[in-house]
Structures are given as structure tokens and as C-alpha cells.
């Protein structure tokens, strides 16, 4: 089987989608599938020019138009053309390309409605325009019988439907990495973090962990302010470790500089990520919007209790019993609710094995085989 996988994000560029695409390709290669990757860098086939290097829609739309031009020339060489999170102004050339699959990881409709609800005003004009373009794109897809659609959660499927898609996509959730599990116990993991990052942590300290981008979407300052309230309302010594980078990183450092119990580590290698997860008592994510966050699945696979903002993706993860956790308000989270959650000693059950990347790749393989044999 030959697959052309097309994604605007691919390592070393990008984050969540890039990581998912990389993991899926790795697992498919293990199964003997040939997967060529077309991206803007780091892939076998690269589309890079003055336009595709521009930020936001200014670079995204030219990339996808060039990608479709390339696909129209080579589609006969592949059994499946697999597009990840595309945004196309004109899908005419795809109508003559059979066996196309499009996987949606997030939607611009979801971003726009979330940013509007959470008053993230600076980004609203951009996502308003992107939402309108997405609506045009989804209306065109709805009339293309050759295209197979997948979504990583039912919340993403609902957003696609709300913004113009007239048929239901296949739901295939993301997976998680499992290479580093169980390498350290909590005591040794904390000792490594203390030595490497000069952290002052005792065995009795309760340690929360955040892993992700430092951006408006993740509501990182809401998280910091919540922890200030938690420590003012609790006799326990509760610490927060923040791992990641992004456009708000410098401001976050400045805002949290004097907070002894908030530790900003920035970017760390994957080995340190697993050590931090072994050292933590709970994982927390207060995003205003998610598709299906890889970091939540990873934290659940480390048996960490989850404290998640009450948004559609997180509600679906808990309702579908993919993970267990506490949902808290995404606008005004309650510190008391979190303290009571910890004091109750609730423990996370490990994420289902069906959601590691190997099993997820099996689900995509089944769709590929069904498509090819039609």
C-alpha cells in the first residue's frame, strides 16, 4: 500500500498535529505501508517558498493550494491521499482524485467560538475570517463523494457539522506514546528534577503538572492565578510545574518570577517529560479549546489524576470513558473544588490500551483497506 500523507505541520515544525502525524506514519511504516510525507519542511517532499513561510492563513492557504497541485500530478502513484487539517479555497482538483481521506484535528469554528466565549479578543478577527473560509471549504467537501472524512473526537465532528459538513465523519481518537513508562518511581523522578532544575520539592509536596504551548488558547495566566488562589486557601504546599514554550513565555516568566511554588521549565526533551509525569501528583489543563489533547492522554497513561477545563473535547473524553478526571469551569475555575478533589485521593485509571498509536494506526488501516477494495 502506498500513501501520500500531506500536512502543513511535520517535525521539526509544529506541535500537536505534527506529533500525531509523525506517530501515525511511524506505526504505518512498521506495518509495511509505504508513507511519503509532503509538508513545509522535514519531510521527503517539501513545499517551501516566500508565501508558505508567511504566518497564519497567508502561508497556510498557498501551501495547501500548492499541495493540491502536486497531488493532481501524482495521485495515480498512490492508493490513498491523506490530508491532515487542510484549508482549501478551491477543491475542484480534488474532485477528480479518488481515494482521498481528510483528517480533522481541530476546527476554526471551534477556535472562534471558544475565543469569543473566553473574550480572547486579540485573535477574534483572524479566527472569524478562518471560520468563514472553513465554512466555504466544508460546503465544497459536502458535495465531493470521493472524500472520506475522519475526526479525532465527536466534539470535532459536531463542530464540522455546525460549520457546513453535511455527512458524519469517522471518529478515530489520537493515541499516546508509551516508551518511557515506569522508568522511575516518584521519589527518584523528583530527585532528578530537583538536581537538573534546582527545584525545592519535598516528599510531602503535592505537584501539579502542565505540559503544552504557552499561548492564549491554553489560558496559562488563568492557570497561574488559580494556583495563587489554591495556595492562599490551602494549608498544603502545592507546586505547579509548567513545561512548554510559546508567544506568552516571556510574559509568563515575568508574572511568575516571585512565586516560589510555580516552576517554569520551558522546553524540555522527551525523556524529561516522562520524568516530570512520574514525579507529578496530578495533571492540569485549562485550555479554552482543544481537539483531543495528546498531553491529556499521555498524563492518563502515567496514571495521573486529571483536572481539565469544562470544554467540549474534555467532556467527550470523560463521557466516553477514555479518561477519568475532574472538569472545572474554563472561565472561573474553583480552587476549593481542586483541593477537595486532591484530598479525596481520587486516582486516575490508566488510559485504555486501544488508544496507543499502534492501535490507532490499526483503525486507520481498516479504513484504508475498505477504501481500496471498493
Residue, then its C-alpha position, 0 to 999 in steps of 0.5 A: x500500500x502506498x500513501x501520500x500523507x500531506x500536512x502543513x505541520x511535520x517535525x521539526x515544525x509544529x506541535x500537536x498535529x505534527x506529533x500525531x502525524x509523525x506517530x501515525x506514519x511511524x506505526x504505518x511504516x512498521x506495518x509495511x505501508x509505504x508513507x511519503x510525507x509532503x509538508x513545509x519542511x522535514x519531510x521527503x517532499x517539501x513545499x517551501x517558498x516566500x508565501x508558505x513561510x508567511x504566518x497564519x492563513x497567508x502561508x497556510x492557504x498557498x501551501x495547501x493550494x500548492x499541495x493540491x497541485x502536486x497531488x493532481x500530478x501524482x495521485x495515480x502513484x498512490x492508493x490513498x491521499x491523506x490530508x491532515x487539517x487542510x484549508x482549501x479555497x478551491x477543491x475542484x482538483x480534488x474532485x477528480x482524485x479518488x481515494x482521498x481521506x481528510x483528517x480533522x484535528x481541530x476546527x476554526x469554528x471551534x477556535x472562534x467560538x471558544x475565543x469569543x466565549x473566553x473574550x480572547x479578543x486579540x485573535x477574534x478577527x483572524x479566527x472569524x475570517x478562518x471560520x468563514x473560509x472553513x465554512x466555504x471549504x466544508x460546503x465544497x467537501x459536502x458535495x465531493x463523494x470521493x472524500x472520506x472524512x475522519x475526526x479525532x473526537x465527536x466534539x470535532x465532528x459536531x463542530x464540522x457539522x455546525x460549520x457546513x459538513x453535511x455527512x458524519x465523519x469517522x471518529x478515530x481518537x489520537x493515541x499516546x506514546x508509551x516508551x518511557x513508562x515506569x522508568x522511575x518511581x516518584x521519589x527518584x523522578x523528583x530527585x532528578x528534577x530537583x538536581x537538573x532544575x534546582x527545584x525545592x520539592x519535598x516528599x510531602x509536596x503535592x505537584x501539579x503538572x502542565x505540559x503544552x504551548x504557552x499561548x492564549x488558547x491554553x489560558x496559562x495566566x488563568x492557570x497561574x492565578x488559580x494556583x495563587x488562589x489554591x495556595x492562599x486557601x490551602x494549608x498544603x504546599x502545592x507546586x505547579x510545574x509548567x513545561x512548554x514554550x510559546x508567544x506568552x513565555x516571556x510574559x509568563x516568566x515575568x508574572x511568575x518570577x516571585x512565586x516560589x511554588x510555580x516552576x517554569x521549565x520551558x522546553x524540555x526533551x522527551x525523556x524529561x517529560x516522562x520524568x516530570x509525569x512520574x514525579x507529578x501528583x496530578x495533571x492540569x489543563x485549562x485550555x479554552x479549546x482543544x481537539x483531543x489533547x495528546x498531553x491529556x492522554x499521555x498524563x492518563x497513561x502515567x496514571x495521573x489524576x486529571x483536572x481539565x477545563x469544562x470544554x467540549x473535547x474534555x467532556x467527550x473524553x470523560x463521557x466516553x470513558x477514555x479518561x477519568x478526571x475532574x472538569x472545572x469551569x474554563x472561565x472561573x475555575x474553583x480552587x476549593x473544588x481542586x483541593x477537595x478533589x486532591x484530598x479525596x485521593x481520587x486516582x486516575x485509571x490508566x488510559x485504555x490500551x486501544x488508544x496507543x498509536x499502534x492501535x490507532x494506526x490499526x483503525x486507520x488501516x481498516x479504513x484504508x483497506x475498505x477504501x481500496x477494495x471498493 
